[in-house]
Amino acid sequence: MAAPVTKVSTNPATKVSTRESLSRTTTGLPSFPAQHLGHLEPAEQAALDSFKQLITQKAFYRPADGQSPASHDDATLLRYLRARRFVPQDAYKQFEDTEIWRKENKLEQLYETIDVKDYEECRRLVNSDKSLIDLDVVLTLKVSSMDWTS
């Protein structure tokens, strides 16, 4: 069951919004689209704004400037916030770790240089039997043949 789109008041006794308590699944997690773009509570939107400000200050995020898009879209940033219960400092640590890992492993270079044919072959192998071993072998072979000196 989808969460209602309209914003409702917070129950002062529990500090949980009525919408949130009504939209919980049997796992206790909010159901889609709660906590997603266009369906944020005011506190969740404030956490997103605070998170953006924090990662901008730490130089891990570049907001859109009219000429170029933001370095990360809001949907991506919300994944980190949902994972850390909308605590910007906790989400920042996970985001920082991810960005450092991406830089250390030259993911941008990999995306720019990987051959589309190789990528499609990897997808075919993984989708054929859902075996991650096939993907690991193919990617290891492809990545090991790349020139990492630049």
Summary of the structure (lengths in Angstrom):
residues: 150
radius of gyration: 19.9
end to end distance: 50.9
largest distance: 60.1
contacts: 348
relative contact order: 0.07
helix: 55%
strand: 4%
